[in-house]
Amino acid sequence: EQDTRHIQIQVDCLVDRWSSESLPYRAGDVVSILPYNSADEVNAFLAVLPKKLQALADCELEVVFDDESQQVPGTGYPNWPTLCSLRGWLTYCADIHGLPEREDLRGLAPYSSLTHARGSDQCEKLMELSETKGAALYADYILREKRSWADVFYDFDSLQDAGSQLTLEALFSLLPPIRPREFSIASSPTNDRLAKRNNDTAFNLELCVAVVEGTTRLGRSFHGLCSHYLRNALQESSVCLW
């Protein structure tokens, strides 16, 4: 049985731009929430990177875009920040919580350290998981067991070996961005309009959020990025609406 939570978010920004008889949403509208990764997940991911990259976690990085495509060389995503730290990028931008796709595993394979005792075998295994004929293996390993990027780096430890050629540029190329999640608004605009007459500084949005949380058949616990973020953010009153 799916666990669904009723969540109420107070909105008090830009409210002075709306008249007392209007609200910025109607019945049937959705709200987009952009979550971010927890400090624990970011630390877990940093811990499975090569030590040369771990050492750069809190350094200021300048992201240089290709002049013609306005993209980071080697990646199709054009909206990474131009100035950040690796830790900040992993926290607010990169979807390290997501499940790597087959082409992602193919992209990781060349970075397996060949000086590692199992480096060559792990490179071949990553390639096998990425191929069409390895679809069943990929489904068992990634999809059914909900293995994230950090899990893959942990299992294929030649990627974190000192001999790995993994670079910051490769990470920016391989990791996908965190995407906003959309939720239908469960509250009534009429009720919020009536409440707003007595308080012109805020109104409430109510959402019904399905909590993604469970255990795989091999006993691995997992949770959804956004529902986990909402639970923590509401406790800190730091939900970000876009």
Buried (B, 14 or more C-beta within 10 A) or exposed (E): EEEEEEBEBEBEEEBEEBEEEEBEBEEEEEBEBBBBBBEEBBBBBBEBBBEEBEEBBEEEBEBEBEEEEEBBEEBEBEEBEEEBBBBBBBBBBBBBBBBBEBEBBBBBBBBBBBEBEBBEEBBEBBBBBBEEEBEEBBEBBBEEBBBBBBBBBBEBBBBBBEEBEBEBBBBBBBBBEBEEBEBEBEBEBEEBBEEBEEEEEEBEBBBEBEBBEEEEEEEEEBBBBBBBBBBEBBEEEEBEEE
